[in-house]
Amino acid sequence: VGRCARFRSVGACCRAASPVRPLIRIPDERFYEPQKITSHTNGELWFGQDNDFFQPKKELFLSLGCEKLNNSQHAAARTRIWTSAAQAFINDHFYEASTAGVFSHIYPHKRGVTLHIAGFSQHYDRIAKTVIEALLDPAIIAPYFEQARQQRLRALNNSLFNKPINRLFATLNNLMHEHSYQPEELTHILVR
């Protein structure tokens, strides 16, 4: 409970008016298009100025590429449940940050999981660091896990009531893509 209060206080800091106004300047025209600043084997850093509103904003895409997160039906089902639970935690504990303009979204994909954090840069670094630290602690996400499992199970069961043509195309799509699973297969795993 103490940790959760700490996360709420980080989001609440965005509500308070800051006495310091950031200096906003018209950027150099060469940054109107995104520019790669640096590149390493494990990632790239790009910079691009918002040339419509000239607001100081940041975006972070932190992708965890791991084949084991989606290489079986069990792994895919658990990955989707975990990301749903993590998103529920983010929504609950960083609501104030999102109303202040810093948004966090986590989602699964074929190659792993991605955390996307975007927004105005005044409190961005502090919130991004806190979100990432929270997601690394399994005890924080655990209370959301059962609810996420039930929601995923409900969504999979509801997909069985789609129109036959929609189910046909969904089945074809799953057959064409590696590590895509039918709702019936994932439902069977989640019921256990």
N, C-alpha and C positions, 0 to 999 in steps of 0.2 A: 504494500500500500504506500510506503514511503517513496518508492521509486516512481509510482504513478503520479504522486503529488508533484514530484520534480518535473515530470514531463508536462503536466498542466501548467506549471509556472513558466516554462519555456514558451508555450503557446501564448500565455497571458502577457508576456513581455511585448508582444506585437500590438496589444491593445493600447498600451500606454503611449502617449504622445512623446516623441523624442524632441528634446530642446535643440538638437543639432540637425540642421538641414543639410543633406548631402549636396555638394556642388555638382550641378548638372551642366555639362558643356556639350556643344555640338561636336560629334566625333569626327575624326579624320575620315575622308571619303573612302579611303582604301579599306576601311572596316565595314562598309555597307554590306559587303558580301562576306560570309564567314571565312575566316582564315585559320589554317592549321598552325598552331603555335609550336607544338612539339609532338613527336611520335615515338613511342616505345613499343616493345614487344607485347606488353600487356595493356596498352591503351593509347589514346590520342587526346590532346587538348586543343580545342578550337575556341576562337573568339569571333563573335559577330555582334555588332551593335544593333539595337532595335532602332531602325531608321524611320519608323512611323511616329513613335511617341518619345523617343530619346530618353526612356526611363532606364535607370540602373537595374537590370534584371539578370538573373543567373539561371542556368539549367544544368542539371546533373543527370546523366543516365549511367547508373552503376549496374552492369550486367554480370551475373554469375553464370558463366558458361560451364555446364556440367552435364554430361550425357546421362549420368546416373539418375538425374532428376526426372527423366522422361523415358528411360529405356525399357520400362515394363508397365503393365496396367496398374500394378500396385504403386509404383513410384509416381506415375502421372497423377493418379488419384490423390495421393498424399501431398504432392507438390501443389496441386490446385487448392486443396483444403488449407494447407499452410499459408499460401498467398492470400486466400480469402480471410483467414484469421488475422494475418498481419495487417491487411487493409482495414479490417474492423478496428484493430488497435489504433492504427494511424488516425482513422476517422474520429474515434472517441477522444484521443488524447492530444490531437493537434488541430482540433476544430478552430480554435482561436487563431492559430497560425494561418489556416486556409482563408478565414475571413479577412485577415490582414494581407493576403496576397501571396503566401508561400504554400504551394500545393505539393502533396506527396502521393504517389500512386505506385503500387507494386503489382506486377503481373507475371504469370508464367508464359513461356513460349517454348517452341520445339527444342531450343538449345539450352534452356535453363530458366532463370528468373531475372527480371530487370526491375530496379527501383528507379523511378523518375521523380526528381524533386525540382520544382521550378517556381520562380517568383521574384519579387522585388528583393534587392540585395541587402537592405539594411539589417535584417535579422537572419538572413538566409544561412550563413555559415553555421551559426549556433544551432538553428533548427535542424539543418541537414545532419550535423554531427550527432545530435541527440536522437534523431530518427534511426540512423545507422546503428548507433550503440544499442538502442532498444531492440532492434531486430536481431541482434546477435545474442540476446538473452532469451533462451527458450522459456523460462519461467514467466516472462511477461506476456508472451503470445498464448501460452497454454490455456488460460481461462476462455479464450475466444475459439478454441479448436472445435469443441463439440457443436457449438452453434453454427460454425462454418461448415462442418460436416453435414448437419441437418439441412442447411440451405442448399448445399451442393446436391445432396440427395433429392431434395424437392425439385430443383431445376432439371436434373437428369430425368426424373420421373415425368415432369411436365413436358419435356422434349419428346416423350413417347406419344404424346397426344397431338403432335404437329400433323399437318396435312400430309397425305402419302407422298405427294410430289416433293415436298420439302425434306421429308425423311429420305427419299431416294437420293436427292442431291447431297444431303449430308453424309449418307453412306458412301456414295461415290467419292466424295471428298476425303473421307477417312481412309478409304482403300488406296487412294492415290498418294497419300502422304504417310511417310514413315512415322512411327510413334503416334499415330492418331487412333483413338479407340472409340468403339461404339458406346452409346449411352447405356445399353444393356450390360455391357462388360464392366463399365465403371460403377454402375449401380450395384451389381453383384458384389463388388469389392467393398463398397461403402457400407453395405448392410451388415457385413461381418463384424 
